[in-house]
Amino acid sequence: MLDNHARLVGIIAAADGVVGRKKLQKIIYIMKKLGFPFEEKYTFYFYGPYSEELSLRIEELTNLNFVSEVKEEKSNYYQYRYQVTEQGKAFLQHAPADFSTISEPLQEIKQKSSRFLELVATMLYFDQLSEDEIEQKVEEVKKKSNYTKQDMQEARAFIKYIKQTMVH
């Protein structure tokens, strides 16, 4: 019943915490596209793929005190830091999934900027298209982000690399 919750807590724990709501959304979406069994539905939104279900599930996890959400003030905005609590760690003791095999690739995803992960997630969202069509689509839907051809090449190389390293 709480398998989806356990997977989210497990990802946050394996990542050793995540800073930023957008980054958390993109990490989970990328993991889902790489075959990790997340069931949240995504739609395309301002910052690429977004899941209202994921936002609600994270809220549930904070209400259950499995994950802490700390609002941090930056120079001109707020960001949120997500960490697994002691109750969350205890909850994971009863979860059937093993997250140790994804810890290293997950750390590599986490190290990327939210802007880069937004590009990666957007490219994965349109992965049924050809490479040229994906680039055209990114240029169309992310016009204000000003992604360059080099950005897209880096994202494509990162997707290929992370697909090869992801074991689950």
C-alpha positions as CSV (number, residue, x, y, z in Angstrom):
1,M,0.0,0.0,0.0
2,L,2.7,2.4,0.8
3,D,5.2,1.2,-1.8
4,N,5.1,4.5,-3.7
5,H,5.8,6.4,-0.4
6,A,8.7,4.0,0.3
7,R,10.2,4.5,-3.1
8,L,10.2,8.3,-2.6
9,V,11.6,8.1,0.9
10,G,14.2,5.6,-0.5
11,I,15.2,8.0,-3.3
12,I,15.6,10.9,-0.9
13,A,17.6,8.8,1.4
14,A,19.8,7.4,-1.4
15,A,20.4,10.9,-2.6
16,D,21.3,12.0,0.9
17,G,18.6,14.7,0.7
18,V,17.5,16.9,-2.1
19,V,17.5,20.7,-2.3
20,G,14.7,22.2,-4.4
21,R,11.1,21.2,-5.3
22,K,11.9,21.5,-9.0
23,K,15.0,19.4,-8.6
24,L,13.1,16.7,-6.7
25,Q,10.4,16.7,-9.4
26,K,13.0,16.3,-12.1
27,I,14.9,13.6,-10.3
28,I,11.8,11.5,-9.8
29,Y,10.7,12.0,-13.4
30,I,14.2,11.0,-14.7
31,M,14.2,7.9,-12.5
32,K,10.7,7.0,-13.8
33,K,11.8,7.4,-17.4
34,L,14.8,5.2,-16.7
35,G,12.5,2.4,-15.6
36,F,12.3,2.9,-11.8
37,P,8.7,2.0,-10.8
38,F,7.2,5.3,-9.9
39,E,3.5,5.6,-10.6
40,E,2.9,9.3,-10.4
41,K,1.5,10.8,-13.6
42,Y,3.2,13.8,-15.2
43,T,2.0,16.6,-17.4
44,F,4.1,19.2,-19.2
45,Y,4.2,22.4,-17.3
46,F,6.3,25.6,-17.1
47,Y,9.4,23.9,-15.9
48,G,9.0,20.7,-17.9
49,P,7.4,17.5,-16.7
50,Y,5.5,18.1,-13.4
51,S,3.4,15.8,-11.2
52,E,0.7,17.1,-8.9
53,E,0.5,13.5,-7.5
54,L,4.2,13.7,-6.5
55,S,3.7,17.1,-4.8
56,L,0.8,15.6,-2.8
57,R,2.8,12.5,-1.9
58,I,5.7,14.6,-0.7
59,E,3.2,16.6,1.4
60,E,1.9,13.3,2.9
61,L,5.4,12.2,3.7
62,T,6.2,15.4,5.5
63,N,2.8,15.1,7.4
64,L,3.8,11.5,8.4
65,N,7.2,12.9,9.5
66,F,9.0,10.5,7.2
67,V,10.6,13.4,5.3
68,S,11.4,16.9,6.6
69,E,10.8,19.9,4.4
70,V,12.8,22.9,5.4
71,K,12.2,26.3,3.7
72,E,15.5,28.2,3.3
73,E,15.7,31.8,2.3
74,K,18.1,32.6,-0.5
75,S,19.0,36.1,-1.8
76,N,15.7,36.7,-3.6
77,Y,13.8,33.4,-3.3
78,Y,13.0,30.4,-1.1
79,Q,14.1,26.9,-1.7
80,Y,13.1,23.7,0.1
81,R,15.4,21.1,1.5
82,Y,14.2,17.5,1.8
83,Q,15.8,15.0,4.2
84,V,14.7,11.6,5.5
85,T,13.8,11.8,9.2
86,E,14.5,9.1,11.8
87,Q,10.9,7.9,11.4
88,G,11.5,7.8,7.7
89,K,14.6,5.6,8.2
90,A,12.6,3.3,10.4
91,F,9.8,3.1,7.8
92,L,12.4,2.1,5.1
93,Q,13.5,-0.8,7.3
94,H,10.1,-2.4,6.3
95,A,10.3,-1.4,2.7
96,P,11.0,-4.2,0.2
97,A,13.1,-2.1,-2.2
98,D,16.9,-1.9,-2.1
99,F,18.3,1.5,-3.1
100,S,22.0,0.8,-2.7
101,T,22.5,0.0,-6.4
102,I,21.2,3.4,-7.6
103,S,23.0,5.5,-5.0
104,E,25.9,6.4,-7.2
105,P,24.0,7.3,-10.4
106,L,21.5,9.2,-8.3
107,Q,24.2,11.3,-6.7
108,E,25.4,12.2,-10.3
109,I,21.9,13.3,-11.2
110,K,21.6,15.2,-8.0
111,Q,24.8,17.1,-8.7
112,K,23.4,18.6,-11.9
113,S,21.7,22.0,-11.8
114,S,17.9,22.2,-11.8
115,R,18.1,24.0,-15.2
116,F,20.1,21.1,-16.7
117,L,17.7,18.5,-15.1
118,E,14.8,20.5,-16.6
119,L,16.4,20.1,-20.0
120,V,17.1,16.4,-19.5
121,A,13.5,15.8,-18.2
122,T,12.0,17.7,-21.2
123,M,14.1,15.7,-23.6
124,L,13.0,12.5,-22.0
125,Y,9.4,13.7,-22.1
126,F,9.6,13.8,-25.9
127,D,11.7,10.6,-26.2
128,Q,9.3,9.1,-28.7
129,L,10.5,11.6,-31.2
130,S,13.6,11.6,-33.3
131,E,16.7,13.5,-32.0
132,D,16.1,16.3,-34.4
133,E,12.4,16.5,-33.5
134,I,13.3,16.5,-29.8
135,E,15.7,19.5,-30.3
136,Q,13.0,21.3,-32.3
137,K,10.4,20.6,-29.5
138,V,12.8,21.8,-26.8
139,E,13.5,25.0,-28.7
140,E,9.7,25.5,-29.1
141,V,8.5,24.7,-25.6
142,K,11.6,26.0,-23.7
143,K,12.2,29.1,-25.8
144,K,12.7,31.4,-22.8
145,S,15.3,29.0,-21.3
146,N,17.7,29.7,-24.3
147,Y,19.1,26.1,-24.3
148,T,22.0,25.9,-26.8
149,K,22.8,23.0,-29.2
150,Q,25.7,22.3,-26.8
151,D,23.3,22.1,-23.8
152,M,21.2,19.6,-25.7
153,Q,24.3,17.6,-26.7
154,E,25.4,17.5,-23.1
155,A,21.9,16.5,-22.0
156,R,21.8,13.7,-24.6
157,A,25.2,12.4,-23.5
158,F,24.1,12.5,-19.9
159,I,20.9,10.6,-20.6
160,K,22.9,7.9,-22.5
161,Y,25.4,7.7,-19.6
162,I,22.9,7.5,-16.8
163,K,20.9,4.8,-18.7
164,Q,24.0,2.7,-18.8
165,T,24.9,3.2,-15.1
166,M,21.4,2.8,-13.7
167,V,20.8,-0.6,-12.3
168,H,17.6,-1.5,-10.5
